[in-house]
Amino acid sequence: MRLDWRADGPYSEIGGQEMLRGALDEARAVLPSEHLRQLGVLLILDHDPKGRALGLWRQDHEGVGIDLYPHVDALLPLPPRVRDFALRLHLAYTLFHEVGHHVTRLLNRRAAPPRKAALVDQKIERWADEYAEKRLGKLVARWLLPEGRADSPDARRALGYALKSLRLDSVVSLDAPGTTEAVPAS
């Protein structure tokens, strides 16, 4: 998958494009290569031209691709360490969500839900969110657990308990037996 950069936002204030490239490389490292099959381009733009989305999976005359909109300017008021961590989470989750659409729509077409368009859209979004949560759990485990322990069920269970205590378990699913289940934070 080729990375195409069409963004000119305030990236120097967050460590430049290299910081974003590094964050995307970290995220792509937890994606199975077969899930990236047929994806031609990962396009980085400053903002969604329609002003609504954080990312977009698309299949058009140019082929299959994912557009990501970092919205860096919205994060600039945050303290640098918080901003960098939030940006890495945002980019990873959005990339995983859009790859989830790719897997669902093109590589592993799921059984169609009932014909009502709203139900179809809800189910497709739920599948993409579930895919993103599982992948984000693997990435967070890589960030927080000692090297070689990210795939250990015991270490992932302990991290799951820590996330639950921080009320982050509704955002990050570790997808391993015995870990916490995602429960929406109240």
C-alpha positions in Angstrom: 0.0 0.0 0.0 1.4 3.3 -1.1 1.4 6.3 1.2 0.3 9.5 -0.6 0.7 12.8 1.4 -1.6 15.7 0.3 -1.6 17.5 3.7 0.0 20.8 4.5 -1.3 21.4 8.0 0.7 22.5 11.1 2.8 19.3 11.2 6.0 21.0 12.2 4.4 21.7 15.6 4.0 18.0 16.3 7.3 16.7 15.0 6.6 16.9 11.3 5.3 14.4 8.9 7.9 11.9 10.1 6.0 11.7 13.4 2.8 10.8 11.6 4.6 8.4 9.3 6.0 6.6 12.4 2.6 6.4 14.0 1.1 5.0 10.8 3.9 2.5 10.5 3.3 1.3 14.1 -0.4 0.9 13.3 0.2 -1.0 10.0 2.6 -3.4 11.8 -0.3 -4.9 13.8 -2.4 -5.4 10.6 -2.3 -8.8 9.0 -0.8 -8.4 5.5 -3.8 -10.3 3.9 -6.1 -7.5 5.3 -4.1 -4.9 3.3 -4.5 -6.9 0.0 -5.9 -4.9 -2.8 -5.5 -1.6 -1.0 -3.6 0.7 -3.4 -3.2 3.9 -1.5 -3.3 5.4 2.0 -4.0 9.1 1.3 -3.4 11.7 4.1 -5.3 14.9 3.9 -5.6 17.7 6.5 -9.4 17.5 6.8 -12.4 15.7 5.3 -13.5 17.9 2.3 -17.1 17.4 3.5 -16.2 18.2 7.1 -17.7 15.1 8.6 -15.3 12.1 8.7 -12.0 11.1 10.3 -11.3 8.6 7.5 -12.9 7.0 4.5 -12.6 3.7 2.7 -13.2 4.1 -0.9 -13.4 2.1 -4.1 -13.5 4.2 -7.2 -12.0 4.6 -10.7 -8.5 5.0 -9.0 -8.9 1.6 -7.2 -9.3 0.8 -3.6 -7.9 3.2 -1.0 -8.2 4.7 2.5 -8.2 8.5 3.2 -7.2 9.6 6.6 -7.8 13.1 8.0 -5.5 13.8 11.0 -7.2 17.1 12.1 -3.9 18.0 13.8 -5.0 21.6 14.4 -7.7 20.4 16.7 -5.1 18.7 18.9 -2.6 21.6 19.1 -4.0 23.1 22.3 -3.2 19.9 24.2 0.1 19.4 26.1 2.7 17.9 23.8 2.8 14.4 25.4 -1.0 14.1 25.5 -1.3 15.5 22.0 1.2 13.0 20.6 -0.5 10.1 22.3 -4.0 11.2 21.3 -2.8 11.7 17.7 -1.3 8.2 17.6 -4.5 6.7 19.0 -6.6 8.7 16.6 -4.6 7.7 13.5 -4.4 4.1 14.5 -8.1 3.7 15.4 -9.2 5.5 12.2 -6.9 3.4 10.0 -8.1 0.2 11.7 -11.7 1.2 11.3 -11.3 1.9 7.6 -9.3 -1.4 7.1 -12.3 -3.1 8.9 -14.5 -1.7 6.1 -12.1 -3.0 3.5 -12.1 -6.5 5.0 -15.9 -6.5 5.4 -16.8 -5.0 2.0 -14.1 -6.5 -0.3 -12.1 -9.3 1.2 -14.6 -11.2 3.5 -18.0 -10.1 2.4 -20.3 -10.7 5.4 -23.8 -12.0 5.2 -26.0 -9.1 4.3 -28.1 -7.7 7.2 -31.8 -7.0 6.6 -32.6 -4.8 3.6 -33.3 -1.6 5.5 -30.5 0.8 4.6 -30.1 2.2 8.1 -29.7 -1.3 9.6 -27.2 -2.2 6.9 -25.1 1.0 7.7 -25.3 0.4 11.4 -24.1 -3.2 11.1 -21.3 -2.2 8.7 -20.1 0.5 11.1 -20.4 -1.9 14.1 -18.2 -4.5 12.3 -15.6 -1.8 11.5 -15.6 -0.5 15.1 -15.2 -4.1 16.4 -12.3 -4.7 14.0 -10.7 -1.4 15.1 -11.0 -2.1 18.8 -9.4 -5.5 18.4 -6.4 -4.1 16.5 -6.1 -1.1 18.8 -5.9 -3.5 21.7 -2.9 -5.2 20.0 -1.2 -1.9 19.4 -1.7 -0.6 22.9 -0.4 -3.9 24.2 2.7 -3.4 22.1 3.1 0.1 23.5 2.6 -0.7 27.1 3.8 -4.3 27.7 7.5 -5.4 27.7 8.8 -6.7 24.4 7.7 -10.2 23.7 4.8 -10.0 26.2 2.2 -8.3 24.0 0.9 -11.7 22.9 1.0 -13.3 26.4 -2.6 -14.0 27.6 -1.6 -13.2 31.2 0.0 -9.9 30.3 -3.0 -9.0 28.1 -5.4 -9.9 30.9 -3.4 -7.7 33.4 -3.5 -4.8 30.8 -7.2 -5.4 30.4 -7.8 -5.0 34.1 -5.7 -1.8 34.1 -7.7 -0.4 31.1 -11.0 -1.3 32.9 -9.8 0.5 36.0 -9.0 3.6 33.9 -12.4 3.3 32.2 -10.6 2.8 28.8 -12.0 -0.7 28.3 -14.9 0.7 26.3 -12.4 2.1 23.8 -9.8 -0.6 23.6 -10.6 -4.3 23.3 -7.7 -6.7 23.9 -9.6 -9.6 22.2 -8.1 -12.3 24.3 -9.8 -14.9 26.5 -10.2 -13.7 30.1 -9.7 -10.0 29.3 -12.3 -7.4 30.2 -15.3 -7.0 27.9 -16.0 -3.6 26.5 -18.7 -1.9 28.5 -19.6 1.7 27.6 -18.4 4.1 30.1 -21.2 6.0 31.9 
